[in-house]
Amino acid sequence: MEPTPAPPAPAADSGEIERLRCDLARIEERFRRFFDYAPIGIALIDADLRLAECNDTVLALSGLSRDDAQGRPVANLFKRDQRTAIQQRLSAIRDGGEGGPVHEAQLRGTHGPIVHLYARRDDGAPAAGVVLHMVDMTNQKNLEAQFVQSQKMQAIGQLAGGVAHDFNNLLTAMIGFCDLLLLRHKPGDHSFTDIMQIKQNANRAANLVRQLLAFSRQQTLQPRVLSVTDVLAELSNLLRRLIGENIELKMLHGRDLGLVKVDQGQLEQVIINLCVNARDAMVETGGRLTVVTSNLHVADPVQRATETMPAGDYVVIEVIDTGVGIPAENLQRIFEPFFSTKELGSGTGLGLSTVYGIVRQTGGFVFVDSAPGDGAKFSIYLPRYQEEGVQAATLDKAEKGSADLTGTGRILLVEDEDAVRVFSARALRNKGYEVVEAKSGEAALDLLRRPDRPEVDLIVTDVVMPQLDGPAMIRAVREFMPDVKVIFISGYAEERFRSSVGGGEVVEFLPKPFSLKQLAGKVKEVMEQ
């Protein structure tokens, strides 16, 4: 008996087929959106390692249009020196090798994005290819570079600050004892010229120390509200002598230029350093040095390399030369301390790092634009002083007439450096004060805690001392002598200890190195308050 044939399958409902087609189209559209809108680059690479398909992120990273990217060898998306390594890696994965660890590469172009590459074999394709994912790491790399640079500058800054502190103690003694000798050797004396020569060289050394502190952003600034136009007008004659006759100096001042609050001496040093640097770039061929000032309103934060300049109003000083320019490989290092392109013995490499330190400590920014053969432009952005009704400080540097610096009262002098303590005590005694000396913070505290302690009108103390430092000692003294007047002396910057005093205490500060006149003047000022 023959089997009964199976009934024919019912014909597919045309409505059902259309519904399946619509579902499939929606799924494909959804996948296309996931593929195109993914924040990471996704590329499908064929067996010949050419770009078969990619999403919009890959096109954005590579800077190519879809037509240009289609069919291009994928290795050509990257920098020339990395292409061979990427080609070999992708070939090995296509042939069944392991994907291995993440691979870092940079896309083509001078400043192409840095990406992490993740690759694996695509077995689902008709001919085995590779699926490649690109994760943009440019911002992270910039942050890493900024952090490394910050750590490096901080480490060298701490070293420079420590050296400057010790050197300032030596210079205080040198300058101070010269002043004591000058009290006995008047201008007609044979020794007067020799002593003045020693003092002048000590003051030159003090300027070098200020350079170290400026670079490390640990100097004590005395900011005033100034007109940049007035500062440049006063400097113009000096700058013309500095740059020489074969270089033309032009100054273009902006109209209604805003005021800035800066340390005038440090601003002058910044401008002089930049102009001397420009002169060295034009010394053989001559050229033109142009200093331009202007106002600038920055609506959005500006990113330059690892620096971000916030929005706000700035006064801009541009120093532009027509010299040899700066190679691209040196631009990233131009502000590093001890980095110099000059011949050995022709420069220290501290000039531009000092400029950077001063400008950043003032709250400003300095950027450089240059190319070989096109000269260089250094742009300084200083925050514009906004307070209404403020007049610029006069730039009259004439010293005040010699005032009477004598006085009376008992002073406790606390200083662990013997030479500084001996000079300071002698200087103050010569001015009429009674001076009690202490070699350390502990010795001073023990003296003041004795039942028969001397009545003290003023404490002059070093900041950095072994074991018990100046601020800690003063905090202890305030517990039983709350109204005593205090002057801190230090080779470090004032800001380094202000926060450690605490309690909102009002204390005075005298930076090292100081002269006999500066010490006596500060003491009299505080005693008369």
C-alpha positions as CSV (number, residue, x, y, z in Angstrom):
1,M,0.0,0.0,0.0
2,E,1.5,3.2,-1.0
3,P,2.0,6.0,1.6
4,T,-0.4,8.9,1.4
5,P,1.5,12.0,0.1
6,A,1.9,14.9,2.5
7,P,-0.3,17.8,1.9
8,P,1.3,20.8,0.2
9,A,2.6,23.5,2.6
10,P,0.3,26.4,2.8
11,A,1.4,29.4,0.8
12,A,3.1,32.1,2.9
13,D,0.8,34.9,3.7
14,S,2.0,38.0,1.7
15,G,1.2,40.2,4.7
16,E,3.4,38.1,6.9
17,I,6.3,38.4,4.4
18,E,5.9,42.1,4.2
19,R,5.9,42.4,8.1
20,L,9.1,40.3,8.2
21,R,10.7,42.6,5.7
22,C,9.8,45.7,7.7
23,D,11.2,44.1,10.8
24,L,14.4,43.2,9.1
25,A,14.7,46.8,7.7
26,R,14.2,48.2,11.2
27,I,16.9,45.9,12.6
28,E,19.3,46.9,9.9
29,E,18.5,50.6,10.4
30,R,19.0,50.2,14.1
31,F,22.3,48.4,13.6
32,R,23.4,51.1,11.2
33,R,22.7,53.8,13.8
34,F,24.7,51.8,16.4
35,F,27.5,51.4,13.9
36,D,27.6,55.0,12.7
37,Y,27.0,56.8,15.9
38,A,29.4,54.8,18.0
39,P,31.9,57.1,19.8
40,I,34.7,54.7,18.9
41,G,35.9,54.1,15.4
42,I,34.8,50.8,13.8
43,A,36.3,49.6,10.6
44,L,35.8,46.4,8.6
45,I,39.0,45.4,6.7
46,D,39.0,42.9,3.8
47,A,41.5,40.1,3.2
48,D,43.8,42.5,1.3
49,L,43.8,44.8,4.4
50,R,41.9,47.5,2.7
51,L,39.1,49.5,4.2
52,A,35.9,47.8,3.2
53,E,33.5,49.8,5.5
54,C,33.8,52.2,8.4
55,N,31.7,54.4,10.6
56,D,31.6,58.2,10.8
57,T,34.0,58.2,13.8
58,V,36.8,56.7,11.7
59,L,36.2,59.3,9.0
60,A,36.3,62.1,11.6
61,L,39.6,60.8,13.2
62,S,41.3,60.3,9.8
63,G,40.0,63.5,8.2
64,L,38.9,61.6,5.1
65,S,35.6,61.5,3.2
66,R,33.8,58.2,2.7
67,D,34.8,58.0,-1.0
68,D,38.4,58.6,-0.2
69,A,38.5,56.1,2.6
70,Q,36.7,53.3,0.7
71,G,39.2,50.7,-0.6
72,R,42.2,52.5,0.9
73,P,45.0,50.4,2.5
74,V,44.2,50.7,6.2
75,A,47.9,51.2,7.1
76,N,47.8,54.4,5.1
77,L,45.5,56.0,7.7
78,F,48.5,56.2,10.1
79,K,51.8,58.0,10.3
80,R,54.4,56.8,7.8
81,D,56.8,55.5,10.3
82,Q,54.1,53.3,11.9
83,R,52.6,51.7,8.8
84,T,54.9,48.7,8.5
85,A,54.3,47.6,12.1
86,I,50.5,48.0,11.8
87,Q,50.5,46.1,8.4
88,Q,52.4,43.2,10.0
89,R,50.2,43.1,13.0
90,L,46.9,43.1,11.0
91,S,48.3,40.4,8.6
92,A,49.1,38.2,11.6
93,I,45.6,38.6,13.0
94,R,44.0,37.9,9.6
95,D,46.0,34.7,9.3
96,G,44.7,33.4,12.6
97,G,47.2,34.9,15.1
98,E,46.1,36.3,18.5
99,G,45.0,39.9,18.7
100,G,47.5,40.6,21.4
101,P,47.6,43.7,23.7
102,V,46.3,47.1,22.8
103,H,48.3,48.9,20.1
104,E,48.9,52.6,20.3
105,A,49.2,54.5,17.0
106,Q,48.9,58.0,15.6
107,L,46.8,58.8,12.6
108,R,48.3,60.7,9.7
109,G,49.0,64.4,9.8
110,T,51.3,66.5,11.9
111,H,48.9,66.6,14.8
112,G,46.9,63.5,14.0
113,P,44.9,61.9,16.8
114,I,46.5,59.3,19.0
115,V,44.3,56.1,19.1
116,H,44.3,52.7,20.8
117,L,43.8,49.9,18.3
118,Y,41.9,46.7,19.1
119,A,41.8,44.1,16.3
120,R,40.4,40.6,15.8
121,R,39.8,38.2,12.9
122,D,36.5,38.5,11.1
123,D,35.5,34.9,10.4
124,G,32.0,35.9,9.3
125,A,33.1,37.6,6.1
126,P,33.2,35.6,2.8
127,A,37.0,36.0,2.8
128,A,38.5,36.3,6.3
129,G,39.3,39.9,7.2
130,V,39.8,42.0,10.4
131,V,37.5,44.0,12.6
132,L,39.3,47.1,13.9
133,H,38.2,49.3,16.7
134,M,39.9,52.8,17.3
135,V,39.6,54.6,20.6
136,D,40.6,58.2,20.6
137,M,43.2,58.8,23.4
138,T,44.3,62.3,22.3
139,N,42.8,64.2,25.3
140,Q,44.1,61.6,27.7
141,K,47.6,61.8,26.2
142,N,47.5,65.6,26.5
143,L,46.5,65.3,30.1
144,E,49.3,62.8,30.7
145,A,51.8,65.1,29.0
146,Q,50.5,68.1,31.1
147,F,50.9,66.1,34.3
148,V,54.4,64.9,33.5
149,Q,55.4,68.5,32.6
150,S,53.9,69.8,35.8
151,Q,55.7,67.1,37.8
152,K,59.0,67.9,36.1
153,M,58.6,71.7,36.6
154,Q,57.6,71.2,40.2
155,A,60.6,68.9,41.0
156,I,63.1,71.3,39.4
157,G,61.2,74.2,41.0
158,Q,61.6,72.7,44.4
159,L,65.3,72.2,43.8
160,A,65.7,75.8,42.5
161,G,63.8,77.1,45.5
162,G,65.9,75.2,48.0
163,V,69.2,76.4,46.3
164,A,67.8,80.0,46.2
165,H,66.9,79.9,49.9
166,D,70.4,78.8,51.0
167,F,72.0,81.3,48.6
168,N,69.8,84.1,49.9
169,N,71.2,83.5,53.4
170,L,74.7,83.9,52.1
171,L,73.9,87.0,50.2
172,T,72.1,88.6,53.1
173,A,75.3,88.2,55.1
174,M,77.5,89.5,52.3
175,I,75.3,92.6,51.6
176,G,74.8,93.2,55.3
177,F,78.4,93.1,56.3
178,C,79.3,95.4,53.3
179,D,76.7,97.9,54.7
180,L,78.3,97.7,58.2
181,L,81.8,98.3,56.6
182,L,80.4,101.2,54.7
183,L,79.4,102.9,57.9
184,R,83.1,103.1,58.8
185,H,84.6,103.6,55.3
186,K,83.2,106.8,53.6
187,P,83.6,107.6,49.9
188,G,87.0,109.2,50.4
189,D,88.4,106.1,52.0
190,H,90.7,103.8,49.9
191,S,88.6,100.7,50.9
192,F,85.3,102.3,49.9
193,T,85.5,101.3,46.2
194,D,86.5,97.7,47.0
195,I,83.6,97.3,49.4
196,M,81.1,98.8,46.9
197,Q,82.4,96.4,44.3
198,I,81.7,93.5,46.6
199,K,78.2,94.8,47.4
200,Q,77.4,95.4,43.7
201,N,78.5,91.8,42.8
202,A,76.4,90.5,45.7
203,N,73.4,92.4,44.3
204,R,74.0,90.9,40.9
205,A,74.0,87.4,42.4
206,A,70.7,88.3,44.1
207,N,69.3,89.0,40.7
208,L,70.3,85.5,39.6
209,V,68.6,84.1,42.6
210,R,65.4,86.0,41.7
211,Q,65.6,84.4,38.3
212,L,65.7,80.9,39.9
213,L,62.7,81.8,42.1
214,A,60.9,83.3,39.1
215,F,61.3,80.2,37.1
216,S,60.1,78.1,40.1
217,R,57.2,80.5,40.8
218,Q,58.4,81.0,44.4
219,Q,59.5,84.6,44.3
220,T,57.9,87.3,46.4
221,L,56.0,89.7,44.1
222,Q,55.1,93.3,44.9
223,P,52.2,93.8,42.4
224,R,50.9,97.3,41.5
225,V,48.3,98.5,39.1
226,L,50.3,99.6,36.1
227,S,49.9,100.8,32.5
228,V,51.8,98.5,30.2
229,T,52.3,101.5,27.8
230,D,54.1,103.5,30.5
231,V,56.4,100.5,31.3
232,L,57.3,100.0,27.7
233,A,57.9,103.8,27.2
234,E,60.3,103.7,30.1
235,L,62.1,100.6,28.8
236,S,62.4,101.8,25.1
237,N,65.7,103.5,25.4
238,L,67.2,100.5,27.3
239,L,65.9,98.1,24.7
240,R,67.4,100.1,21.8
241,R,70.8,99.9,23.4
242,L,70.4,96.2,24.1
243,I,69.4,95.1,20.6
244,G,72.0,97.0,18.7
245,E,72.0,99.3,15.7
246,N,71.4,96.7,13.0
247,I,68.0,95.8,14.4
248,E,65.0,98.2,14.1
249,L,62.7,98.5,17.1
250,K,59.1,99.4,16.6
251,M,56.5,99.8,19.4
252,L,52.8,99.7,18.5
253,H,50.6,100.7,21.4
254,G,46.9,99.7,21.5
255,R,44.3,102.4,22.1
256,D,42.7,102.6,25.5
257,L,44.9,99.8,26.8
258,G,43.7,98.3,30.0
259,L,45.6,98.3,33.3
260,V,47.3,95.2,34.8
261,K,48.3,94.3,38.3
262,V,51.9,93.0,38.2
263,D,55.3,93.4,39.8
264,Q,56.9,96.1,37.7
265,G,60.4,94.8,38.0
266,Q,59.4,91.3,37.0
267,L,57.3,92.6,34.0
268,E,60.4,94.5,32.8
269,Q,62.5,91.4,33.2
270,V,60.1,89.4,31.0
271,I,60.1,92.0,28.2
272,I,63.9,92.4,28.4
273,N,64.4,88.6,28.3
274,L,62.2,88.3,25.2
275,C,63.8,91.2,23.4
276,V,67.3,89.9,24.1
277,N,66.2,86.4,22.9
278,A,64.9,88.0,19.7
279,R,68.1,90.0,19.2
280,D,70.1,86.8,19.4
281,A,67.9,85.3,16.6
282,M,68.7,88.3,14.3
283,V,72.2,89.2,15.4
284,E,73.9,88.0,12.2
285,T,71.5,89.3,9.6
286,G,69.7,92.2,11.3
287,G,66.0,92.6,11.2
288,R,63.0,94.2,12.9
289,L,61.8,93.7,16.5
290,T,58.2,94.8,17.0
291,V,56.4,95.1,20.3
292,V,52.6,95.3,20.0
293,T,50.1,95.8,22.8
294,S,46.3,95.4,22.6
295,N,43.2,94.5,24.6
296,L,41.6,91.1,24.1
297,H,38.3,89.6,25.2
298,V,38.3,85.8,25.2
299,A,34.7,84.5,25.1
300,D,35.6,80.8,25.4
301,P,38.5,79.0,27.0
302,V,41.5,78.7,24.7
303,Q,43.5,75.4,24.5
304,R,47.2,75.7,23.5
305,A,49.2,72.5,23.8
306,T,48.9,71.6,27.5
307,E,47.7,75.0,28.6
308,T,44.1,76.2,28.9
309,M,43.5,79.9,29.1
310,P,40.1,80.7,30.7
311,A,37.6,83.2,29.2
312,G,38.1,86.8,30.3
313,D,39.6,90.1,29.5
314,Y,43.4,90.3,28.9
315,V,46.1,92.8,28.0
316,V,48.3,91.3,25.3
317,I,52.0,92.1,24.8
318,E,53.4,90.6,21.6
319,V,57.2,90.5,20.9
320,I,57.7,89.7,17.2
321,D,61.0,89.2,15.5
322,T,62.1,88.5,11.9
323,G,64.8,86.1,12.9
324,V,65.7,82.5,12.1
325,G,62.6,81.1,13.8
326,I,62.2,78.0,16.0
327,P,62.1,74.4,14.7
328,A,58.9,72.5,15.4
329,E,60.7,69.9,17.6
330,N,61.9,72.7,19.9
331,L,58.6,74.5,20.4
332,Q,57.4,72.0,22.9
333,R,60.6,72.4,25.0
334,I,61.2,76.1,24.6
335,F,60.1,77.0,28.2
336,E,62.0,74.1,29.8
337,P,64.7,75.2,32.2
338,F,68.3,74.8,31.0
339,F,67.1,74.0,27.4
340,S,69.0,76.1,25.0
341,T,69.7,76.0,21.2
342,K,72.7,78.3,21.6
343,E,76.3,77.2,21.6
344,L,77.9,76.0,24.8
345,G,78.7,79.0,26.9
346,S,76.4,81.4,25.0
347,G,73.3,80.9,27.2
348,T,72.0,79.3,30.4
349,G,68.6,78.2,29.1
350,L,67.0,80.0,32.0
351,G,65.7,83.1,30.1
352,L,62.5,81.7,28.7
353,S,61.8,79.5,31.7
354,T,62.1,82.6,33.8
355,V,59.6,84.4,31.5
356,Y,57.2,81.5,31.8
357,G,57.5,81.4,35.6
358,I,57.0,85.1,36.1
359,V,54.0,85.3,33.7
360,R,52.3,82.2,35.2
361,Q,52.8,83.4,38.8
362,T,51.2,86.7,37.8
363,G,48.1,84.7,36.6
364,G,48.9,85.2,32.9
365,F,49.8,83.0,30.0
366,V,52.6,83.0,27.4
367,F,52.5,81.3,24.0
368,V,54.9,81.1,21.1
369,D,54.2,80.9,17.4
370,S,57.1,80.3,15.0
371,A,58.5,78.4,12.0
372,P,62.0,78.1,10.7
373,G,62.8,81.2,8.6
374,D,59.6,83.0,9.6
375,G,60.7,84.6,12.8
376,A,59.0,84.1,16.2
377,K,56.1,85.7,18.0
378,F,55.8,85.5,21.8
379,S,52.4,86.5,23.1
380,I,51.9,87.4,26.8
381,Y,48.3,87.5,28.1
382,L,48.0,89.3,31.4
383,P,44.6,89.5,33.2
384,R,43.1,93.0,32.8
385,Y,42.6,94.8,36.1
386,Q,38.9,95.4,36.3
387,E,38.4,97.6,39.4
388,E,36.8,101.0,38.4
389,G,38.4,104.3,39.2
390,V,41.9,103.0,39.8
391,Q,44.8,105.0,38.4
392,A,48.0,103.4,37.2
393,A,50.8,103.7,39.7
394,T,53.4,106.3,38.8
395,L,56.7,104.9,37.5
396,D,58.9,107.4,39.4
397,K,61.7,105.3,40.8
398,A,63.6,108.1,42.5
399,E,64.5,106.9,45.9
400,K,63.0,108.7,48.9
401,G,65.4,110.9,50.8
402,S,67.3,109.2,53.6
403,A,64.9,109.0,56.5
404,D,65.7,108.6,60.2
405,L,65.9,104.9,60.8
406,T,66.8,105.0,64.5
407,G,64.4,103.7,67.1
408,T,64.0,102.3,70.6
409,G,62.5,99.1,71.9
410,R,63.5,95.4,72.6
411,I,63.6,93.0,69.6
412,L,63.9,89.2,69.8
413,L,65.9,88.1,66.7
414,V,65.4,84.4,65.9
415,E,67.7,83.1,63.1
416,D,69.6,79.8,62.8
417,E,72.1,81.1,60.2
418,D,74.9,82.6,62.3
419,A,76.1,85.1,59.7
420,V,72.6,86.5,59.1
421,R,71.8,86.7,62.8
422,V,75.1,88.5,63.7
423,F,74.7,91.1,60.9
424,S,71.0,91.7,61.7
425,A,71.7,92.1,65.5
426,R,74.6,94.5,64.9
427,A,72.6,96.5,62.4
428,L,69.6,96.9,64.7
429,R,71.8,97.8,67.7
430,N,73.5,100.5,65.6
431,K,70.0,102.0,65.1
432,G,69.4,102.1,68.9
433,Y,67.4,98.9,69.5
434,E,68.1,96.4,72.3
435,V,68.4,93.0,70.6
436,V,68.0,89.6,72.2
437,E,69.3,86.7,70.0
438,A,68.0,83.1,69.7
439,K,69.6,80.5,67.5
440,S,66.4,78.4,67.0
441,G,62.7,78.4,67.5
442,E,62.9,76.2,70.6
443,A,65.5,78.5,72.2
444,A,63.2,81.5,71.5
445,L,60.2,79.7,73.0
446,D,62.1,78.6,76.1
447,L,63.3,82.2,76.6
448,L,59.8,83.7,76.3
449,R,58.3,81.1,78.7
450,R,60.7,81.8,81.5
451,P,59.1,83.6,84.5
452,D,61.8,86.3,84.2
453,R,61.4,86.7,80.4
454,P,62.4,90.0,78.9
455,E,59.6,92.3,77.7
456,V,59.7,92.0,73.9
457,D,58.2,94.7,71.6
458,L,58.9,92.9,68.3
459,I,59.9,89.4,67.1
460,V,62.0,89.1,63.9
461,T,62.2,85.4,63.0
462,D,63.3,83.3,60.1
463,V,60.6,81.1,58.5
464,V,62.6,77.9,57.8
465,M,64.5,76.5,60.8
466,P,65.2,73.0,62.0
467,Q,62.7,71.2,64.2
468,L,60.5,74.2,65.1
469,D,60.0,76.6,62.2
470,G,59.0,80.3,62.5
471,P,55.2,80.0,61.9
472,A,54.9,77.2,64.4
473,M,56.9,79.1,67.0
474,I,54.7,82.2,66.5
475,R,51.5,80.2,66.9
476,A,52.8,78.9,70.3
477,V,53.9,82.5,71.3
478,R,50.5,83.9,70.5
479,E,49.0,81.7,73.2
480,F,50.6,83.8,75.9
481,M,51.7,87.0,74.0
482,P,48.7,87.5,71.6
483,D,49.6,91.2,70.8
484,V,53.3,90.9,70.0
485,K,54.4,92.3,66.6
486,V,56.1,89.9,64.2
487,I,58.3,90.2,61.1
488,F,59.1,87.1,59.2
489,I,62.3,87.0,57.1
490,S,62.9,84.3,54.5
491,G,64.6,83.5,51.2
492,Y,61.4,81.7,50.2
493,A,58.3,83.4,48.8
494,E,55.8,85.0,51.2
495,E,52.9,82.8,50.0
496,R,54.8,79.7,51.1
497,F,54.2,80.4,54.8
498,R,51.1,82.7,54.9
499,S,48.7,79.8,55.0
500,S,50.7,78.0,57.8
501,V,50.5,81.0,60.2
502,G,46.7,80.5,60.3
503,G,44.1,82.3,62.3
504,G,44.1,85.4,60.1
505,E,47.1,86.8,62.0
506,V,48.6,90.0,60.5
507,V,52.3,89.6,60.2
508,E,54.9,91.5,58.2
509,F,57.4,90.0,55.8
510,L,60.9,91.0,54.7
511,P,62.4,88.9,51.8
512,K,66.1,87.9,51.8
513,P,68.5,89.2,50.8
514,F,68.0,92.5,52.5
515,S,70.3,95.4,53.2
516,L,70.9,97.2,56.5
517,K,68.6,100.1,55.3
518,Q,65.8,97.7,54.3
519,L,66.0,95.9,57.7
520,A,66.0,99.0,59.7
521,G,63.3,100.6,57.7
522,K,61.0,97.6,58.0
523,V,61.6,97.4,61.8
524,K,60.8,101.1,62.3
525,E,57.7,100.9,60.2
526,V,56.3,98.0,62.2
527,M,57.3,99.4,65.6
528,E,55.5,102.7,64.8
529,Q,52.3,100.9,63.7
